[in-house]
């Protein structure tokens, strides 16, 4: 039987194979052979089973009894190399069979230089799943059969994809087919496959997200992968917001330093902390919730991000971020001190900043003073929250600051009565919270 290619070769991308004068090839076919007599002759048995399966496939195509799935298998296999032919008894031509077993056929399928060309001609992503089903059904390859490198067919597939990517849609069909047939991947092997994928020169998370998701669901973990962190830094610089979360989940270092427009090199946490956009605040929350993030990393002023939030939001509404910060068990509350260049808060700890913020002296018009008074109340609530934190303790420096703040407030007796008394009451309540807290003597 003749197997002609009906494709328009003008639309086919060039391949590296040398041109030949042969006709487009059909599926390989060889005369049926009998199984080897020796039960230990696995090589002959494999050759026979591959040949028999292909002859059976050709006959189904010839007799028009092949299912749509088998036609897909035939449509892909007929494009595999070698592009040489033999004459069949009926006068038709078939591609010479060189594969000794199902694994060799499968390897050629996913590693062949002509594979992308063949997929272009066939143009049916689901075809790879059909090929997997055919290999399993014909017992040419087991779902967890290990090759000489210790990989099962699914692991071999992902490695081949890392080395020379093809259609991601096609890959997904093939992964699903192997999983449906019972393929298994350990978390350790999934981690190695993910690392190979990420380290490949073609890696693009937007394109390969499905493969990455699949491997991470199998327990893959990337430890200290510099490529992922570099990609994360590039995404930050490009403001490619879609990649922030997946790269962090993939193991990007959240503590990287990035350049600012002022020529500084600042911890990412602090750069994002300055962002006013919704996306920026969302990324900051992602960083804070990431257990790998050092939330106590300081900027050039010696401020942690919690101190910076307290410093920047002394007046006005409190950011929702404060609540996220208090959830971290490793939050520093009363040990890290601001540098000498932190104007107005030199030598202050986070606790001192909160004490200062809930004891501010109202000023301006009466409506402004009322708003500032409300802000003092909000910071008093913050003090109540952090007083329950595991790292909370009070020292003499905190007590002395609270005492001085109350004394200062009392000097402003000419404030409207209600504002004056309320401001002092808030400061005194803060003082009482400190007095009743666990002490740490200096």
N, C-alpha and C positions, 0 to 999 in steps of 0.2 A: 504493500500500500504506500502510496506517495503521501508525503506529509508536507504540504506547501504552506508557507507563511503568508497569511493574508494581510499582514500589516503594511502600512505605507512607510517604506524605508526612508523616505525623505524627511520623516518626522522623528526618526530615531537618532538620538545623540550618538556621536562616533564612539567606537570602542577601541581598545588597544590591540584587538586581535587583528592578525594580518588578513587581508581580503583573500578570498578563495573563489574558485569558479563553481563550487558545489552548490546544489540547490539548498533552500532552507531545510534544516534538519527536522526529522521527526523524533519520536521517543526511541531510545535505543532498544534494540531487539536482538536476541540471539536464540538459536534453537534451544528448546527445553533440554535440560540435562537431568539425569537421575541423581537423587541424593547420594552422597558418598556412603560406602559400605561401612566404613569405620565410624563408630559413634563419637570418637574423639576428633574427627576431622571437621572441626567447626569452620575452618576457612572455606572448604568446598561447600558446606551446607549454606554458608552465608552467600557465596556467589550464586548458588542455585536459587536461593530464596529471592535475592534481588532480581535476578534474571526472570524468574517466574512471575514475580509481581509486576514487572514492567511489561512482559509479554501479555499478561492478563489484562493490563490496562490498555495496551494497544488494541487488543481484540475487542474490548468493550467499546472503544472509540470507533473502530472499524465497523462493528455491527450495530452502532448507534444505540447501544444499551447503557452507555455510561451516564451516571447521574451528573447534574450540574457541578457537584463538588469534584467528581473525578475528572470532568472536563477541565476544571480549573487546575488540577494537579498536572494533567497532561499539557495544558497550555504553558505552564511554567517550566516543567522538566525538559521539554523539547528544545529550549533555548540554552541549556547548559552545555559547556564544552565537554569533550573535544568536538570541533566542527568537521569531523570526518565521517564517512558513510560506508555502510556495507550493503551488499545486494541481498535482499531476502529471496526466499524460494519463489514467492509469488511475483517477483519483479520489482517490488517496492524497495525503498531505501530506508534504512534506520541508522541512527547515530551509533557508533561503536561503543559498546559498554565497557567501561574501565573500572567501575566501582566494584570492590570486592565484598562490601557489606553495607548494611543500612547506614552505619555511622559515616562511612566514607561518602556515601551519596548525600547525606545530610550536611556534612562538612563542605562539600563542593557547593551545595545549595546556598549556604549562608556566607561562604568565603569567596565565591567565584568572582573574578573580575568582571564577568559578564552578567552578574546578578542584577545590578541596577538597571542595565540595559534590558534584561529580560522582564523585570518588573515594569519598566516603562512600556514595553510592548504589550504585556498582559493587561496592565492597568486595572487590577482587581485586588485591593488590599486584603480582602478576606481569604485570598488564595493560600496564604501561608498557614492559616489555621487548617485549611483543607489538606495541605501537605502533611502537617503534623498528624492529623487524624488517619491519613492513609498509611504513614509510616508505622503508627501504632497498630492499626487494624491488621496490617500485613505482617506484624511481628518482626519488622525490620529494625526497630529501635525501641528500647524501653524508656519510659518516662524518667527513670532514675538510673539508667545505665551509665556507668562511669567510663570516660575515655582515659587514655594514657596520662593525661594531665590532671586527672581527678575531678573533671567537670561532668555534670549530667548535661543532656541536650539543651536545657533551658539556660544553664550557666554558660555553656559554650556559645549560645545565641547572643547573650548580652555582651560577652567579651568580644565577639565578632562585630557587634554593633558599635562598641567603643572604639575599635580599631578602624572601622570603615562604615559610618552611618548610612542607613537607608531609610525608607519611609517609616516615620514613627508610628503612623497608623497601621502599617503592615506589621511592625514589631509588636504592637499591642495585641493584634489578632493572634500572633504566634504565641505570645506569653500566655494569653487567656487559654489558648488551646492546650498548651503544656500543663497549665495548672488544672484544667478540667480533667486531664488524663492522670493526675496524681503526682506531678512533679513537686519536689520539695527542695527548699533552699534554707540552710541554716543561717542564723543571724551573723555568724562569723564569715561565712562565704558571701552573704549579701553585702556585708561591709567591704569586703575586698572587691566585689564587683562594682559597688558604688564608687569606691576610690579610683578604680580603673576608668570608670566612665567620666568622673570629674576631671581626672588628670589628662584625659584625651584632648588633643589640640582642637577638636571639633565641638567641645562641650558648650552648650547653650541651654541654660536652665529653662528658658521660655519654651524651647522646642522639646526638651527632654523631660519636662515636668512629670509626664505620666510614668516614665521609666523610673525616675527618682522616687516618686510616690510609691510605686510598687516595691522597690527595694527597701525603702524605709519601713514599709508595712511588714516586711519580712524581718525587721529588727536591725537593719543596717545603721551603723553609727560611724561618723567620721570624727576622728580625734585630731585636733590641732592641724587641720588641713589648710595649708597656706594658700592653696589655689582658691578655695571657697572664700577665705577672708579677703583675698585680693579682688575677687569678683564682687564681694560685698562692698568694698571700698570704692570700686569703680561705679557700682550702682548708686552709691551715695553721691558721688561726684556728678553723675549724670542725672541725678534726681529721678532714677528709674524706680518709682515707688512700688511697682508690681513685684519687684524682686526682693524687697526688704525682708518680708516675713519668711518666704521660702528659703532664702539664703541663711537666715538666722536659724531656722529649723534644721537646715542641712549641716550646721556646725560652724558657721562663720564666727570669727572672734568678735564679740560685741565690744571689746575694749580697745579697738584700734584707734589710732590718732589720725585726724584728717586736717588738711590745711584750711584755713579760713580766708576770706577775701581781704583780711587785714594782714596777711602774711604770717599769722600764728599757726602753730601746729597744736591742736587741742584734742583732748579725748572726745570721741564721738558723742558720748553721753551728754557732754556740755554743749556741743554744737547743736545737737537736736533739741536740747533743753531751751535754747533761745528761739526755736521755731514757733511761730504763732499760727501757722496753718494747721488745719485739721489733720492732714497727713503726717506732719511733723510731730504733733502731739501723740498720734496713734503709734508712730514708730518709737517715741520715747517710752510709751507704756509697754511696748513689746520688749524694749531693752531692759526696763526695770523688772519685768516679770521673768526675764531670762535668768535662770540661776547662775549662769556663767558670767553675767555682768557684774563687774566690780562697782557697786553703787557708791562706794566711798572714795572712788578715784577723784582727785582734786584738779582744779584748773590753776591758772597762773596766780590767782589770788588766794590759793589755798582753800578754796571752797568746794565741798562736795556738792552734788546736784541738789540734795535736800537743803543744804545751806544756801545755795544759789537761789532756789525757789523762795526761801524765806527772806532772802535779801532783796530780790526783785519784786516780791509781792508784799512788802511791808505795808503798803497802802493798797486799798482796793480789794477786789474779790480774791479768794483763795483758789488756786488751780486744783482741779480734780486729782492732779498728779500726786498731791500730798498724801491722799488716801492710799495710793498704790505703794508709795515709799514706806509707809508705816507697816505694810504687810511683810516687808523683808526682815528676817530675823537678824541679818548681819548689818543692819543700819547702824551707823555710828551716831550717837546722840550727844555725847559729852566729852569726847577725847580729842578729836581732830580740831585744830584751831586755825582760824583765818590768818592769812599772812599780813605783814605790815602794810602792804599796798591795798588792802581791802578797806576802802574809806568808810568810816563810821562803824565798822565792826571788827577792827583790828584785834586779834587775839580771842575773838568770840568763838565759842562752840555752837553747834546747832541749838542746843538747849538755851544758851544765852540769847541767841537771835529770837527764839520764840518768846522768851521772857520779855525782851525788849519790845517785840511787836505787840504784845498784849498790854503794854503799859505806856503806849504812845500818848503824848500830850495833844489833845484836840486843838485845832487852830483854824482860822479863817472865818467865813460866815457861819451862822448858826447851823444851816443845813449841811454845810461841809463838816462841821464838828460832829453832828449826829452820825454822819456816814463813817467818820473816823472812829467814833465810839463803837459803832457796829463792827468795824473791822477789829478793834481790840477784843470784842466778844468772840469773834470767829477764831482769833488766835488763842484765846483762852481755851476754846474747845480743842484746838490742836494740842495744847499743853496737857489737857486731860487725857487725850489719846496716847501721847507718847509716854505719859507717866505710867502706862500699863505695859510698855514695851520691855522685853527682857533685858535690853541693854541700858535701861534708864537708871541713872543714879544722880545724886545731888551732892555738890561740894560747897565749900565756903564761898567760892567765887560766885556761884549761882545765887546763893542767899544774899550776899553783899550787893549784887547787881539789882536784885528785886527790891531790896531795902532802899537803895538809892533812887530807884524809879518811883517808889511811893513818896519819898521825901520831895522829889522834884515836882511831882504832880500836886502836892499840897501847897507848893509855892504859888500855884495859879488859882488862888481863891477867888479871883475876880471873874472866873468863867461862869456862865449861867449855872444856877444852882443844881439843876437836874443833871446836866452834863458833868459838872465838877464832881458831884457825889458818886455818880455812876462810874466815872473813870477811876476814881480811887477805889471803889468797891471791887472792880474787876482786877485791879493790880493787887489788892490785898488777898483776893481769892487765889490768884496765882501764887502769891507768897505762901499761903497756907498749904497749897498743894506741894510746894517745894519743901516746906518744913516737915511734912508728913512722909516724904519720900525716903527711899533707902540712901543712906549717907556713905560717902567715900571720902575719907580724910586725905588731905594733900600733904 
